[in-house]
Amino acid sequence: MDGERIATKFKITRLVRTQTSEIYLLWDDDRRLGQLDLHYAHDTIHATLVLEADLPIDQEEGLIAQIDDDIVHSYLPSFDREDLLITVYRGEEVSSYTDSSGAMDELEDEDEDER
């Protein structure tokens, strides 16, 4: 199996894009796999990948290859960049906050109470 890549295609949804960074959510069908933060620093791209699910190493490598092919390569092809540095973490979302009124979970609860 050397050199073979599992043909899993993950869904990648962009949340934010600036001139030098992007944030994506990663999905396997309807299951959220994690979040990807990309930062473009001239000819080096830095990425933080937080996985919320355990993936076998071959699927993790397939996901990284898909990120490179579908996202990073459109910014700078591998022959034009110095490096793509990806740090992979395993974690879970605990909560989300907004400046306007604290935890977003509280906002969702208020919306449900009004119905």
C-alpha positions in Angstrom: 0.0 0.0 0.0 3.0 2.3 -0.1 2.1 5.6 -2.0 -1.6 4.9 -2.0 -3.9 7.5 -0.6 -7.4 6.7 0.8 -9.9 8.4 -1.4 -11.9 10.0 1.4 -13.1 13.5 0.4 -13.9 15.7 3.3 -16.1 18.8 3.1 -14.3 22.0 3.8 -16.4 25.2 4.6 -14.7 28.6 4.9 -15.8 30.8 7.8 -13.4 33.7 7.5 -11.0 35.1 4.9 -8.6 38.0 5.2 -5.6 39.1 3.1 -3.3 36.8 5.1 -5.4 34.2 6.8 -8.4 31.9 6.6 -10.5 29.8 8.9 -12.3 26.6 7.8 -14.6 24.0 9.4 -14.0 20.4 8.4 -16.7 17.8 7.9 -17.0 14.1 7.2 -20.6 14.0 5.9 -22.7 15.6 8.7 -20.1 15.0 11.4 -17.8 18.0 12.3 -14.2 16.9 12.3 -12.5 20.1 13.4 -11.2 23.5 12.4 -8.3 24.7 10.3 -6.6 28.1 10.7 -4.3 29.1 7.9 -1.9 32.0 8.0 0.0 33.1 4.9 3.4 34.6 5.6 4.9 35.4 2.1 6.3 32.1 0.9 5.6 30.0 4.0 2.1 28.9 5.0 1.4 28.1 8.7 -1.6 26.0 9.6 -3.2 24.9 12.9 -5.5 21.9 12.5 -7.7 21.0 15.5 -9.4 17.6 15.1 -12.4 16.9 17.2 -12.5 13.2 16.1 -9.9 10.5 16.0 -8.8 9.7 12.5 -6.6 6.9 11.4 -3.2 8.3 10.3 -3.9 7.5 6.6 -7.1 9.6 6.8 -5.4 12.4 8.6 -2.7 12.4 5.9 -5.4 12.3 3.2 -7.1 15.3 4.9 -3.8 17.2 4.9 -3.3 16.4 1.3 -6.8 17.6 0.4 -6.2 20.9 2.4 -3.0 21.4 0.4 -4.6 20.5 -3.0 -8.0 22.3 -2.5 -6.9 25.4 -0.4 -3.2 26.1 0.0 -2.2 25.2 -3.6 -4.6 27.9 -4.9 -2.7 30.5 -2.8 0.8 29.3 -3.5 1.6 26.1 -5.5 4.2 23.8 -3.8 6.9 24.8 -6.3 6.4 28.5 -5.5 6.4 28.3 -1.7 9.2 27.6 0.8 7.1 25.5 3.2 3.7 24.4 4.5 3.9 23.9 8.2 0.9 22.2 9.8 0.5 21.6 13.5 -2.2 19.0 14.3 -4.1 19.1 17.7 -6.8 16.9 19.1 -9.5 18.9 21.0 -13.1 19.8 21.4 -15.1 23.0 21.3 -16.0 23.9 24.9 -18.0 27.1 24.2 -18.0 30.2 21.9 -18.1 33.8 23.0 -19.0 37.1 21.4 -18.2 40.7 22.5 -21.9 41.7 22.5 -23.1 39.5 25.4 -20.8 36.8 26.5 -21.3 33.1 25.7 -23.1 32.3 22.5 -24.8 29.3 24.2 -26.7 31.8 26.4 -27.8 33.6 23.2 -29.1 30.4 21.8 -31.0 29.6 25.0 -32.6 33.0 24.9 -33.8 32.5 21.3 -35.4 29.2 22.3 -37.2 30.7 25.3 -38.7 33.4 23.0 -40.4 30.7 20.8 
